Amino acid sequence: MKIYNFSAGPACLNESVLSVASEASLEYKDSGMSLLEMSHRSKEIVSLFEETTENLQSLLSIPSNYKILWLQGGASLQFPMIPMNLISKGGSADYIDTGSWSSKAINECNKLETAITIASSSKSNYSFIPKQFEQNIESNYLHITSNNTIYGTQYKDYPEVINPNGFLVADMSSDILSKPINVSDFGLIYAGAQKNMGPAGVTLVIIRDDLVGKNYRDIPTMLNYETHVKKESMFNTPPVFSVFVVNETLKWLQNLGGLEAMAEINEQKSKKLYDEIERNSLFKSPIVEEDRSLMNVPFIFDKEGLDDKDFLQFCHERGLRTLKGHRSVGGFRASIYNAMPELGVDTLIAAMKEYEEKIVN
Ligand SMILES: *Cc1c(COP(=O)(O)O)cnc(C)c1O
């Protein structure tokens, strides 16, 4: 039976990418060595990093005044690194709180300087993206989470920053590469790889070059963006294997027709699933329609007396895995990132229909 993994992260990877990765773990490019044991100073690996950076640059049309970094520590380490590098001494930054990941970013910022939460949808269990807020003109940046992995909301349009010297920062961990974006609208974009880009272990940072080396304070070397810009992401031993898998994913996206083509597929997959949630008498979406995520689709029972575990078991028997909703939302969550095939979504929809028939009759 074909298994479909709907996990929110680490998430499914494309099968052809996994197959190339398994070969490289035995031998990399006729070197007689596994990629896992190769030096990051070798010619092969230096050129792998260059190629990965170029492929990303071309897929996302990243302007030449942006630096691309392949770091470690996950998106979670960016929560403190961003304020450490980018808020002036005694300064502040504006944050929009749209879920647990935004809240964590806010908490980390507050350990260093002042995070001002200018809007939050926490009182409605994060069922929408706030669009009314007042920015602080003196804040260094405005931070958003472009897609809220846990609650299933996503920005369709990004806010504009009012401070002429300010800039937008976005945690794009769970929707990077799902559609084209205009990189020049942002000062900094970051994303852990394990949702939509590759395996855990590598974190992408795209930073406008004038923001590198601000040196507002004495920053530990490893936590300073300037260190990694100067050393081209090879200050210390980088996660070579993870970067390799990211590069294979980028090549797969290119062959598919790039991010315009990917966005069309993502629109189609998510529309099908949301349509079924609306149609099916057993389920409903907890999220306002206009802010629904194309990547993470939470849904809950719309009837009393139904058992979440029973539906999860029903899905399990049909090869549909990791559909349990996050504990703060309950119900179910289908993460349908780039690598989730349309057939996986179709199989889930068929199971929802079949379950409805079983319950209703
Ligand atoms: C998963 C996730 C994170 C945390 O990523 P790590 O790489 O595990 O630190 C942060 N933000 C968002 C939006 C996420 O989905």
The ligand as a MOL file (V3000), in Angstrom:
LIG
                    3D

  0  0  0     0  0            999 V3000
M  V30 BEGIN CTAB
M  V30 COUNTS 15 15 0 0 0
M  V30 BEGIN ATOM
M  V30 1 C 8.6770 24.4550 12.3440 0
M  V30 2 C 8.6650 25.9150 12.4330 0
M  V30 3 C 9.6050 26.6180 13.2170 0
M  V30 4 C 10.6590 25.9120 14.0370 0
M  V30 5 O 11.6250 25.3800 13.2060 0
M  V30 6 P 12.9280 24.6520 13.7920 0
M  V30 7 O 13.7440 24.5040 12.5480 0
M  V30 8 O 12.4730 23.3520 14.3640 0
M  V30 9 O 13.5330 25.5240 14.8050 0
M  V30 10 C 9.5440 27.9920 13.2260 0
M  V30 11 N 8.6150 28.6560 12.5210 0
M  V30 12 C 7.6920 28.0220 11.7580 0
M  V30 13 C 6.6840 28.8210 10.9920 0
M  V30 14 C 7.6940 26.6310 11.6980 0
M  V30 15 O 6.7870 26.0000 10.9420 0
M  V30 END ATOM
M  V30 BEGIN BOND
M  V30 1 1 1 2
M  V30 2 1 2 3
M  V30 3 2 2 14
M  V30 4 1 3 4
M  V30 5 2 3 10
M  V30 6 1 4 5
M  V30 7 1 5 6
M  V30 8 2 6 7
M  V30 9 1 6 8
M  V30 10 1 6 9
M  V30 11 1 10 11
M  V30 12 2 11 12
M  V30 13 1 12 13
M  V30 14 1 12 14
M  V30 15 1 14 15
M  V30 END BOND
M  V30 END CTAB
M  END
